[in-house]
Amino acid sequence: MQQIGEVATRVGLSLRTIRHWDELGLVTPSARSAGGFRLYTEDDVERLRFVKTLKPLDLGLDQIRELMTVIDSARAELDAGEPVGDDARNRLALYRTAAESRIEALHAQIHGLELLSRELRRLAGPRSG
């Protein structure tokens, strides 16, 4: 188990962010020390990393919390040997569709930037003397 300072350094998040995410229920530490310090397992660290990757994807913290709840529910059902329920499957499908749409938009942006870069490179090419 690791304390919050070590985890913050490893994951690249501030102590304030990790505490805030704990308060919101996004990433709850697995334990507390006798002195009340948050203690994190490797699974907790991986969850922090995962939530960190979601933050820049135009998802609000409430949306991330909802997504993590659905993911947790689906994982629990699968771990119990049960199929993922219809509600969770439908909500996961909505998030997957949104993610795929975002990927398409980013690909279009990348394509546009590549075209711009090529044109700028061509225009600023070697000077003729």
Secondary structure, DSSP 8 states (H G I E B T S, - for coil): -EEHHHHHHHHT--HHHHHHHHHHTSS--SEE-TT--EEE-HHHHHHHHHHHHHTTTT--HHHHHHHHHHHHHHHHHHHTT----HHHHHHHHHHHHHHHHHHHHHHHHHHHHHHHHHHHHHHTS----
